[in-house]
């Protein structure tokens, strides 16, 4: 009798060709999953990439898929869902889709682009339920984002808090209005924001005092560690991100702030994603200035609850996701082929 169980034996990484900051945490996930699952991380060579690009450029992805034999499976993170057909979305690949900003009218093209894969993993519970409700013809499962286990070591360290409030990345207009009102009503209060051109960003205060240059991920994490309070908004209601107005999934930034003992004030809807993470148990949700002011006054005085943050983060660490992945794969009759 023929064995019908498919086997996953590798993680397919883009680290050789995608050195962008947004991928850094993805590569941390890959390394932890590799250890936990006992499968190697493989980064395709230049020849494979050139071959794929030529097939795609000439409209021959269909031919590529027809010529690709069935073999063992590889897990591959995809930063953004697309409707473009690509060679990597083949019968030997399990894509993990991080960001999904497609509209309902795009779903048929999305299904067509991914029709060869044996399984799609989506990190947003909200998107997962949408795909199920629209009868996705491809097997699909929800598999949440995570915090690298090493971040729990950061949480264990005592950190000196130099700044009362800081924006990390683009200042969110909603919270910028609230913090400006708070500063106006509390003379002497100073906050930090990230500003400048994309190639020359720095952290400065609302009074114009320069704090430090934004040199990338390490300065970003150092600023979080030195900050007492920050804010968090899910993408769909983030006024600074017009491209992501549709969905409100929980993103790794909230994990990064909590793991550095930074209080977080949030602005988010109650939806399948925020409920799945139980976000309200750790991030207070505000909709107006009065609620924001109450939380600011409270958190400026209140010590960070390390035990509470630790309990929350342990439920969402990458090693825990590895356990959940094995359950998801088993449900789809896919086994782990350990190295």
Secondary structure, DSSP 8 states (H G I E B T S, - for coil): -----EEEEEEEE-TTT---GGGHHHHHHHHHHHHHHT-EEEE--HHHHHHHHHHHHTT-HHHHHHH-----EEEEEEEE--SS--TTSSTTEEEEEEE----GGGHHHHHHHTTT-S-EEES-HHHHHHHHHTT-SS-EEE----B-TTHHHHHHS-----EEEB--SS--HHHHHHHHHHHHHSTT---EEEEEETTEEEEEETTS-EEEE--SHHHHHHHHHTEEEEEEE-GGG-TT-GGG-S-----THHHHHHTTT-EEEEE----HHHHHTTGGGTSEE--SHHHHHHHHHHHHHS---HHHHHHHHHHTBHHHHHHHHHHHHHHTTEEE---
